[in-house]
């Protein structure tokens, strides 16, 4: 079925090549037009040339074009897939992380939660709002799928600014469950009915059942997960394995010949599992960003290992176009086109009662039914009170982040810091904000 699919940020080879490959393997979308858009004409041209050659060599029934003109790219678009960053990704990321620590803020990481998450949001949300404004003018009925972080703050702000826009946040993190749960429980993932929810990078398995019997699988998860994760190696070890074999390890047995670490980067994870009775779908570098006591618990070497692994991985991996599915955005598009009515495991949407004990305006991560009318969040009812309490600690932070960006308000940005559970001090916080604005003037200068 012919559709116009626009990839925003396609000059990034990792995103561009990967998503092009995802589209090209689809039989449902044959005949569609792929439009590449980026503000960097040089990198965009490279991805375009590679994509055209691949289509020609494999004689695939798709067309591909590229443009730096956003209005031109969006004209007649059915689906927009966006993955953008601004500036030097790792340099700015490290400022988000380290400068608050210099002022005494005990944040374990700096991408999505805490002060680092705020500065990341203040930097990246304005250009995303510009993209959304153009979409409202040129292709208001198009679906927009966002892969950028901080996901929940981006989605919350976009829906506040453009409530009629079909803006959906997607994250691959839910894929950890098909990878780990079969090994923990000893059954195929298809034999399980698993529901996860919360906020992006702050979600847990809410329920798990064995399909055949309807029996609750959570007692087995709680009993067996600690032993399973105690066999998990460090990320440095996993990266060494990847460099040696060219493959990502799947089983703990793959590391029988190497020394492993206990609960690598999963000490906060362990507390949530043991004290709250829930299994997070991510590890400490993300989950711990949102929790005020995480700094005392987390494996700081594990956090550093994760960060160094991520930098090394991106520097060493050679992106290429492959006819295989890597992200869920294409099955979702196919589900809309074919009126599939299937359940997608995790999407980010405005709450509107999906999680009963969180505010309606907050963007939450829940399963969704995908059909010809779009994505419909699956109501989860009330989450367990302890976990809901941790999530509620983020409500005011997200609220004020959205207003700081929309109203270009330094006062709201400061308030967002002062209500954040990660910030346990007053002295130095205002100076920290001024320091970040001066270091990132190009992107945060609008707050002056």
Protein Blocks (a to p, Z undefined) as FASTA:
>chain_A
ZZddddehklpmklmmmmmmmmmmpmklgoiacddddfblklmmmmmmmmmmmmmmnopa
bdddddfbfklmmgopabdcddddehjfklmmmmmmmmmmmnopacfbfklggjklmmmm
mmmmmmmmmmmmmmmmmmmmbccddfbdcfklmmmmmmmmmmmbccddddfklmmmmmmm
mmmnopafklpccddeddehiaccfbdcdfklopafklmmmmmmmmmmmmpccfklmmmm
mmmnopacfbfklmmmpccdehihilmmmmmmmmnopacfbdfklmmmmpmklmmmmcfk
lmmmmmmmmmmmmmmpccddddddfbfklmmmmmmmnonopacfbdcddfklmamkbcfk
lccdddddddfkbpadddebjadfklmmmmmmmmmmmmmmmmmmmnopaklmmmmmmmpm
klccfehklmmmmmmmmmmmmmmmmmZZ
